Amino acid sequence: MTGPLLVSLYIFVLAIFVGFEVISKVPPLLHTPLMSGANAISGITVVGALISAGAGHSGASTLLGLIAVILATINVVGGFLVTDRMLEMFKKEGRGDRPVAPPT
């Protein structure tokens, strides 16, 4: 029992170090687009949380699965909102605001 637990803990700690090193090398200009895209892509966690919640093993696993669904959905929606806000910064002002005059 302790063997698989130690291997899982070892992989988790290595993932923390690798993730920290990768993110710390990203320039500040690219950090927001990278993170918003990663949050949007993390919709796969919603699927995993739904599977966990619907497995029906016990009441505790269903409750934890429900909490996971809620948190993963907040993460995905937040990623899309940040991406939308970021894309709004690149739109040119005045474009599409004025009606086009009919040709005479």
VMD Tcl script that draws the C-alpha trace (Angstrom):
set ca {
  {0.00 0.00 0.00}
  {2.78 2.44 0.81}
  {4.67 1.67 -2.43}
  {2.09 3.12 -4.85}
  {1.43 6.00 -2.45}
  {5.12 6.94 -2.37}
  {5.39 6.73 -6.16}
  {2.33 8.96 -6.54}
  {3.73 11.45 -4.04}
  {7.08 11.43 -5.84}
  {5.41 12.15 -9.20}
  {3.30 14.91 -7.62}
  {6.36 16.65 -6.15}
  {8.25 16.37 -9.45}
  {5.25 17.84 -11.30}
  {5.26 20.81 -8.91}
  {8.94 21.50 -9.57}
  {8.64 21.08 -13.34}
  {5.52 23.26 -13.48}
  {7.19 25.99 -11.46}
  {10.28 25.96 -13.69}
  {8.25 26.05 -16.90}
  {5.97 28.88 -15.76}
  {8.84 30.94 -14.33}
  {10.53 30.95 -17.77}
  {7.48 32.43 -19.52}
  {7.83 36.15 -20.27}
  {5.23 38.39 -18.57}
  {3.80 39.40 -21.94}
  {2.83 35.80 -22.71}
  {1.77 34.75 -19.22}
  {-1.86 35.90 -19.43}
  {-2.60 34.32 -22.83}
  {-0.91 31.10 -21.77}
  {-2.81 30.85 -18.51}
  {-6.17 31.76 -20.00}
  {-5.71 29.16 -22.70}
  {-4.65 26.56 -20.16}
  {-7.71 27.30 -18.03}
  {-10.00 26.96 -21.02}
  {-8.38 23.70 -22.08}
  {-8.74 22.32 -18.57}
  {-12.34 21.51 -19.37}
  {-11.22 17.88 -19.38}
  {-11.17 18.15 -15.59}
  {-14.92 18.76 -15.72}
  {-15.32 15.41 -17.46}
  {-13.17 13.67 -14.85}
  {-15.10 15.33 -12.04}
  {-18.41 14.25 -13.57}
  {-17.16 10.68 -13.78}
  {-16.03 10.86 -10.17}
  {-19.32 12.32 -8.98}
  {-21.42 9.82 -10.91}
  {-19.49 6.70 -9.93}
  {-21.71 6.26 -6.87}
  {-19.13 4.58 -4.66}
  {-20.10 6.45 -1.50}
  {-21.70 9.66 -0.35}
  {-18.31 11.23 0.34}
  {-17.01 10.50 -3.17}
  {-20.19 11.94 -4.68}
  {-19.84 15.09 -2.57}
  {-16.16 15.48 -3.47}
  {-17.04 14.90 -7.13}
  {-19.70 17.61 -6.96}
  {-17.21 20.04 -5.42}
  {-14.72 19.12 -8.16}
  {-17.33 19.78 -10.86}
  {-18.11 23.21 -9.40}
  {-14.46 24.24 -9.07}
  {-13.49 22.93 -12.52}
  {-16.42 24.77 -14.09}
  {-15.39 28.01 -12.38}
  {-11.86 27.47 -13.71}
  {-13.05 26.93 -17.29}
  {-15.46 29.88 -17.26}
  {-12.77 32.11 -15.74}
  {-10.36 31.08 -18.48}
  {-12.86 32.05 -21.15}
  {-13.63 35.38 -19.45}
  {-9.94 36.28 -19.18}
  {-9.40 35.33 -22.82}
  {-12.39 37.42 -23.91}
  {-11.19 40.41 -21.91}
  {-7.70 40.03 -23.37}
  {-9.04 39.87 -26.93}
  {-11.10 43.02 -26.33}
  {-7.82 44.92 -25.86}
  {-6.81 44.14 -29.45}
  {-9.97 45.39 -31.13}
  {-9.63 48.70 -32.92}
  {-11.81 51.52 -31.70}
  {-14.40 52.90 -34.09}
  {-14.53 49.78 -36.20}
  {-18.12 48.61 -36.61}
  {-19.52 51.34 -34.38}
  {-20.64 53.68 -37.15}
  {-23.34 52.74 -39.63}
  {-22.16 52.48 -43.21}
  {-23.60 55.19 -45.47}
  {-25.44 53.79 -48.51}
  {-23.76 54.51 -51.86}
  {-25.21 57.46 -53.76}
}
mol new
graphics top color blue
foreach p $ca { graphics top sphere $p radius 0.5 }
foreach p [lrange $ca 0 end-1] q [lrange $ca 1 end] { graphics top cylinder $p $q radius 0.2 }
display resetview
